[in-house]
Amino acid sequence: MSTKDSDALYNEMCRVVGKVVLEMRDLGQEPKHAVIVGVLRTSLANKKIKRSETTEEAMRAVVEALARK
């Protein structure tokens, strides 16, 4: 993976996590690691939603990173 691809993936990971955290806060939920992982896994399982390859890769990378905690 090139530096440009790595940077794009990292930026997309940050965007994905930020979006989940802000949506959880709007719903009055505490954004804990396990909950964020659950939200992303559920979202990834929904194949009706079209996402870019980078977004799906970022979502999987965030799940892997947070699930290790």
N, C-alpha and C positions, 0 to 999 in steps of 0.2 A: 504494500500500500504506500503510495507516495505521500509526501508531506502535505500536499494540497488536499488529497483525499482524506488523510487523517484529520486535518483541520476542519474540513467540511463535516466529517462524522462527529467530531467533538462539538462543533457548533450546533449540530442538529440534536445531539444528546442533551446539551444544555437547554435548547428550546423545548424539547419534549418534557424534560423534568420540570422546567419552569411552568409550562402549561398545566401539567398535572397538579403541581403544588398550588398554583393560583386557583385552579378550579376546586380543589379540596378546601382551601381556605374560604372560598365563596360559599361553600356548603357547610361551613362550620366544623370541618373535620381536621384533626391533627395530621399533618403530612409525615407519617412515620415510614421508615424504609419498607417494612413489610406491606403496608397499604399501597405505597407507590408501585411496588412490584406486582401486587395483585391487580391494580388498575391497568398496568401496562400489559400483563399477561392476558387479561380479559379482552383488552382492546386488540391485541395481536391475534387472538382466537377468532375475532369477528372478521371474516374474510369478505364481508359485503362492503367494507370501507376500503376505498382505493387509496393507497399511500405510495409515495415514491420509494424506490429501493433503499435510498439513503435513510429515510425516516424509519422504515422497518428495521434496517440494520442498527440504527441508533437505539430504537426501542429495545431490541434484543440485547444490545451491549449494556444498556442501563440495567435491565433485568439481571443480567449476569453479574454486573458489578455490585449491585445492591443486595443480591441474594447471597453473596459471599460474606456479608457482614454478620 
